[in-house]
Each structure stands twice: as C-alpha cells, then as structure tokens.
Amino acid sequence: MNSLCKLLLQRLALGLLSLLAVSVIIFLAVGMLPGDVAQAMLGQAATPETVAAFRAQLGLDLPPLTRFGHWAWQLLHGDLGLSLANQRPIAELIGTRLGNTFTLALLAALVSVPVALLLGMLAALYRNSWFDRLLNTSALSAVSFPEFFVAYILILVFAVKLNWLPSISNLAPGASFAEVLERSLLPVLTLSLVVVAQMMRMTRAALINVLASPYIEMARLKGISQARIIFHHALPNALAPIINVVALNLAYLVVGVVVVEVVFVYPGLGQLLVDSVSKRDIPVVQACSLIFAATYILLNTTADVLSIASNPRLMHPKG
C-alpha cells in the first residue's frame, strides 16, 4: 500500500510538472500566432492610438514573463478570464461545450473499447488465419485514411445517399438523449473507426506475445480450453500494455475531436477552439488548449499507474 501511494505521488508530481511545461508552451505558441491581436479585434477602427490603448487594456504591452505570471496566477485561483470577442466569462463559454465533447468521447469509448478488445483477442486466438489477415488489412486501411476523409465518406453514404442520419450534428440546448444519440452517431463512428483499428492491433500484439510463453504451452498440454487460456491466463498478464494503449486512445478521443467537431459542426470544445483562433480570442484559445493538455496528461498518468499496479514485477522491483 505504501509503494502504491508513493507511486501515485510520484506520477502526480510528474503530471503537474508536465502541465506546467505545457502551459508555458501554450502561452508561447499562442503569442506567436500571425497578426496583431489588437488590430484584428478592432478591424477598420484600428488607428495607432486605438491600437495602443486596446493593447494597454488587454495587457499586451507588458513583458511576456509578466503576462504569463498574471495568467498563471488567475489559473491557480480558478479564473480563466474573459473572452475578448464578447466579454463573457470563459468558464461560461466552455461549460456546455466541454460536456458535449466529453459526451462524444464517452460514446465513442463505449463503442470502440469493447469492440477493439474483442477483435484483438479473436485475432490473437486465430492468428495467421484468413480472419486474422482480414482484420489486419481492415485495420491498416482504417488507420491510413485521415479523419476528415472518413467523416465525409460517412456523410456521403449515410446522410446524402441513404438519408438515414443528419449530416450536421448541431445540438439544441434542451436536446433529448435520443436526439443527442442520433446527431452524435456519425461523429462517434468516425472516431471509432481509427481508434478500434489501433487498439485492436495493439491488443493482438500483446496477447500473441503472452501466448508464446512457456506457461501457456503447459496450459495447452493440460487440456485447458482456449477461452480459459485467453481470459484466465493470457489476458491478465497482458493488461499493462493493453491499459496503456486504451488510455492513449481515450486521450485521443478527447483531444483529437477538433477535426471531427469542425466537419460535423458539433458544438464542442474543438469547435470553440477553431472559432477562437479565427477571431484571435487569445484567452479562450489558451483555456481550451490547457484543458486538452490537462486531460491528456491525466489519462496518461492514470494509465501509467494502472499498468504498473497491474504488473507485480514493476510494482515490486528486485533490489
């Protein structure tokens, strides 16, 4: 128990350091966006005097280190600031959109994780068969196509040709659960196709590595059924790499939704990020990027802890 608590504290400290480094990178990257923020916001009303006054109002005339200190201090107090475009609190803008993004990622995870694990186990069980070759070919094909291409193909087939599903996934504020499911189906399918392929291949590789172990051969010689070998002997010992790949793909489902949300006009955090970049709304861009980064770091840290805790050799190293 003490070793587990120590591991949690170490990984939490590393996660916080990673988040600090990422926040610096986000601040510097947003500052390098082309064009002047004050001129872009003022538009035709931009004169040297109004631009200078607006930059002073936004604090853009301060040194970068001072501006980063102010931003970090506000974050520590839970204040994301105000949007430059409409002067609304950023927390209010992000609130519902963050829930929509997490809902989309959760639906995609509920579809992709069980399917990927099942297909990976079947591919490992029947490796080198026609079924295994078919799954590998399909997985490589799914990974090869970019998300926007898959999204447009799905729109063409299911929305234009068959007219089964809506091509635009805009959600009303009081949408029912059935409406959310209907409008989220095409984005979920788009995300799941790539994620299932990656997780299936990694699950197959991890299980094949374990199935080649001597104790698995001994279990076969004793007449134990293949299903029992997979579920009771191979899968528990392959959990560490499987947990890692599942967590990485879950992080991708949250962070990688930007393209999918833009294609389907889904009212999520990725759509807000793209709109804010086009409007030069720097505080919103920084807040969205930091939320994506924090989610990715949190899921990776959780996967790291779970994979180590599931492996006694890593949990209790010799010497």
C-alpha positions in Angstrom: 0.0 0.0 0.0 2.9 2.4 0.8 4.5 1.6 -2.5 1.3 2.4 -4.3 0.8 5.7 -2.5 4.5 6.6 -3.3 3.9 5.7 -6.9 0.7 7.9 -7.1 2.6 10.8 -5.5 5.5 10.5 -7.9 3.3 10.3 -11.0 1.1 13.2 -9.8 4.2 15.3 -9.3 5.4 14.4 -12.8 2.0 15.2 -14.2 2.0 18.7 -12.6 5.5 19.4 -13.9 4.3 18.3 -17.4 1.3 20.5 -17.1 3.5 23.5 -16.1 5.8 22.9 -19.1 2.8 22.5 -21.4 1.3 25.8 -20.1 4.5 27.6 -21.0 4.5 26.1 -24.5 0.8 27.0 -25.0 1.4 30.6 -23.9 4.4 31.0 -26.2 2.7 29.3 -29.1 -0.4 31.5 -28.8 1.8 34.5 -28.7 3.4 33.5 -32.0 0.1 33.5 -33.9 0.4 35.7 -37.0 -1.1 39.2 -37.0 -1.7 41.7 -34.2 -4.5 40.8 -31.9 -5.5 44.4 -31.2 -5.7 45.2 -34.9 -7.6 42.0 -35.7 -10.1 42.8 -32.9 -10.6 46.5 -33.8 -10.9 45.9 -37.5 -11.4 49.0 -39.6 -11.5 51.2 -36.5 -7.8 50.4 -35.8 -5.7 53.6 -35.6 -2.3 53.8 -33.9 -4.0 55.5 -30.9 -6.8 53.0 -30.5 -4.5 50.0 -31.1 -2.1 51.3 -28.4 -5.0 51.9 -26.0 -6.5 48.5 -26.7 -3.1 46.7 -26.2 -2.7 48.5 -22.9 -6.3 47.4 -21.9 -5.5 43.8 -22.7 -2.1 43.9 -21.1 -0.3 43.1 -24.3 2.1 46.0 -23.8 3.6 44.2 -20.7 6.6 41.9 -20.9 5.8 38.2 -21.8 7.0 36.9 -18.4 4.7 39.3 -16.6 1.7 38.4 -18.8 2.4 34.7 -18.2 2.7 35.3 -14.4 -0.7 37.0 -14.4 -2.3 34.2 -16.5 -0.9 31.5 -14.3 -2.0 33.3 -11.1 -5.5 33.6 -12.4 -5.5 29.9 -13.3 -4.4 28.9 -9.8 -7.4 30.8 -8.5 -9.8 29.1 -11.0 -10.3 32.2 -13.1 -10.0 31.6 -16.8 -10.6 35.2 -17.6 -12.9 36.9 -20.1 -13.4 36.4 -23.8 -12.1 39.2 -26.0 -14.8 38.6 -28.6 -17.9 39.1 -26.4 -16.5 39.8 -22.9 -18.3 36.8 -21.4 -16.6 34.6 -18.8 -14.6 31.8 -20.5 -15.8 29.3 -17.9 -19.4 30.0 -19.1 -18.4 29.6 -22.7 -16.6 26.3 -22.1 -19.1 24.8 -19.7 -21.7 23.2 -22.0 -19.2 22.7 -24.8 -16.9 20.7 -22.5 -19.8 18.5 -21.6 -20.6 17.9 -25.3 -17.0 17.0 -26.0 -16.8 14.5 -23.1 -20.2 13.0 -24.1 -18.9 12.4 -27.6 -15.7 10.9 -26.3 -17.6 8.7 -23.9 -20.0 7.4 -26.5 -17.0 6.7 -28.8 -15.2 4.9 -26.0 -18.3 2.8 -25.1 -18.4 1.6 -28.8 -14.7 1.3 -29.6 -13.1 -0.2 -26.5 -15.2 -3.4 -26.2 -15.1 -4.0 -30.0 -11.4 -3.4 -30.2 -10.6 -5.7 -27.3 -12.9 -8.5 -28.7 -11.4 -8.2 -32.2 -7.9 -8.2 -30.8 -8.5 -11.3 -28.7 -10.1 -13.1 -31.7 -7.2 -12.1 -34.0 -4.6 -13.4 -31.5 -6.6 -16.6 -31.0 -6.9 -17.3 -34.7 -3.6 -15.7 -35.8 -2.3 -16.3 -39.3 -5.8 -17.4 -40.4 -7.9 -15.7 -43.1 -9.8 -14.0 -40.3 -6.7 -12.5 -38.8 -5.4 -11.3 -42.2 -8.8 -9.7 -42.9 -8.8 -7.9 -39.6 -5.2 -6.6 -40.1 -5.9 -5.4 -43.6 -9.1 -3.6 -42.5 -7.3 -2.1 -39.5 -4.4 -0.8 -41.7 -6.9 0.6 -44.2 -8.8 2.4 -41.4 -5.7 3.9 -39.9 -4.4 5.1 -43.3 -7.3 7.4 -44.0 -7.4 10.8 -42.3 -10.4 11.6 -40.1 -11.9 14.3 -42.3 -11.9 11.8 -45.3 -13.6 9.1 -43.2 -16.1 11.8 -42.0 -17.0 12.9 -45.5 -17.4 9.4 -46.7 -19.8 8.6 -43.9 -21.7 11.8 -44.6 -22.0 10.9 -48.3 -23.2 7.4 -47.6 -25.5 7.7 -44.5 -26.7 11.4 -44.9 -26.7 12.1 -48.6 -27.3 8.7 -50.3 -29.3 6.8 -47.7 -30.7 9.8 -45.8 -30.6 7.8 -42.5 -28.7 10.3 -40.3 -28.2 14.1 -40.2 -25.0 15.4 -41.8 -24.7 18.3 -39.2 -24.6 17.5 -35.5 -25.6 20.8 -34.1 -27.4 20.3 -30.7 -30.1 22.5 -29.2 -29.6 23.5 -25.6 -32.5 21.3 -24.4 -31.9 18.3 -26.7 -33.2 14.9 -25.5 -31.0 12.0 -25.1 -32.4 10.3 -28.2 -31.6 13.4 -30.3 -28.1 13.6 -28.9 -27.5 9.9 -29.8 -28.9 10.4 -33.3 -26.8 13.5 -34.0 -23.7 12.1 -32.4 -23.8 8.8 -34.3 -21.7 9.8 -37.4 -19.0 11.6 -35.3 -18.8 8.6 -33.0 -18.4 6.2 -36.0 -15.7 8.5 -37.4 -13.7 8.5 -34.2 -14.3 4.8 -33.5 -13.0 3.5 -36.9 -9.5 4.8 -36.3 -9.4 4.0 -32.5 -10.7 0.5 -33.0 -8.0 -0.3 -35.5 -5.2 0.9 -33.3 -6.4 -0.7 -30.1 -7.2 -4.0 -31.9 -3.7 -4.3 -33.3 -2.0 -3.5 -30.0 -4.2 -5.9 -28.1 -3.4 -8.6 -30.7 0.3 -8.0 -30.4 0.2 -8.0 -26.6 -1.8 -11.3 -26.4 0.4 -13.0 -29.1 3.5 -12.1 -27.0 1.9 -13.7 -23.9 0.5 -16.7 -25.7 4.1 -17.6 -26.7 5.1 -18.0 -23.1 6.0 -21.5 -21.7 3.2 -21.5 -19.1 0.6 -21.0 -21.8 2.1 -24.0 -23.6 1.9 -26.0 -20.4 -1.8 -25.0 -20.0 -2.5 -26.2 -23.6 -0.8 -29.5 -22.8 -3.0 -30.0 -19.8 -6.1 -29.7 -22.0 -7.3 -26.3 -20.8 -9.8 -24.7 -23.2 -8.7 -21.8 -25.4 -11.3 -19.5 -23.9 -10.0 -20.2 -20.4 -6.4 -19.7 -21.5 -7.2 -16.3 -23.0 -9.4 -14.9 -20.2 -7.8 -16.5 -17.1 -4.1 -16.8 -18.1 -3.1 -14.6 -21.1 -5.3 -11.5 -20.7 -4.4 -10.7 -17.0 -0.7 -10.8 -17.9 -1.2 -8.6 -21.0 -3.1 -6.0 -19.1 -0.2 -3.5 -18.7 0.3 -2.8 -22.5 -3.4 -3.0 -23.1 -4.2 -0.5 -20.4 -1.6 1.9 -21.9 -3.0 1.7 -25.4 -6.6 2.0 -24.2 -5.7 5.1 -22.2 -3.8 6.7 -25.1 -6.7 6.2 -27.4 -9.2 7.5 -24.8 -7.0 10.6 -24.6 -7.1 10.8 -28.4 -10.9 10.6 -28.3 -11.0 13.8 -26.1 -8.1 15.7 -27.7 -8.4 14.6 -31.3 -12.0 15.6 -31.7 -11.2 19.0 -33.2 -11.3 18.0 -36.8 -14.4 15.8 -36.3 -16.3 18.6 -34.5 -15.4 21.1 -37.2 -16.6 18.7 -40.0 -19.9 17.9 -38.3 -20.4 21.4 -36.8 -20.6 19.7 -33.4 -20.9 22.2 -30.5 -17.9 21.0 -28.6 -14.6 22.4 -27.2 -12.8 21.7 -30.5 -15.2 23.8 -32.5 -14.8 26.6 -29.9 -11.0 26.4 -30.2 -11.1 26.8 -34.0 -13.6 29.7 -33.8 -11.5 31.4 -31.2 -8.3 31.1 -33.3 -10.0 32.7 -36.3 -11.3 35.5 -34.0 -7.8 35.9 -32.3 -9.6 35.3 -29.0 -6.3 34.5 -27.1 -7.7 33.8 -23.6 -10.2 31.3 -25.0 -7.5 29.6 -27.1 -5.3 29.3 -24.1 -8.0 27.9 -21.9 -9.2 25.3 -24.5 -5.6 24.2 -25.2 -4.8 23.9 -21.5 -8.0 21.8 -20.9 -7.0 19.4 -23.7 -3.4 19.2 -22.4 -4.6 18.5 -18.8 -7.0 15.8 -20.0 -4.2 14.1 -22.0 -1.7 14.3 -19.1 -4.3 13.0 -16.6 -5.3 10.0 -18.7 -1.6 9.1 -19.4 -0.7 9.4 -15.7 -3.7 7.2 -14.8 -2.6 4.6 -17.4 0.9 4.7 -16.1 -0.2 4.0 -12.6 -2.7 1.2 -13.6 -0.2 -0.5 -15.8 2.5 -0.6 -13.1 0.0 -1.6 -10.4 -1.2 -4.5 -12.6 2.3 -5.9 -13.0 3.9 -7.2 -9.8 7.4 -7.2 -11.3 7.1 -3.4 -11.9 5.2 -2.8 -8.6 7.9 -4.7 -6.5 11.2 -4.5 -8.4 14.1 -6.5 -7.1 16.9 -4.7 -5.4 
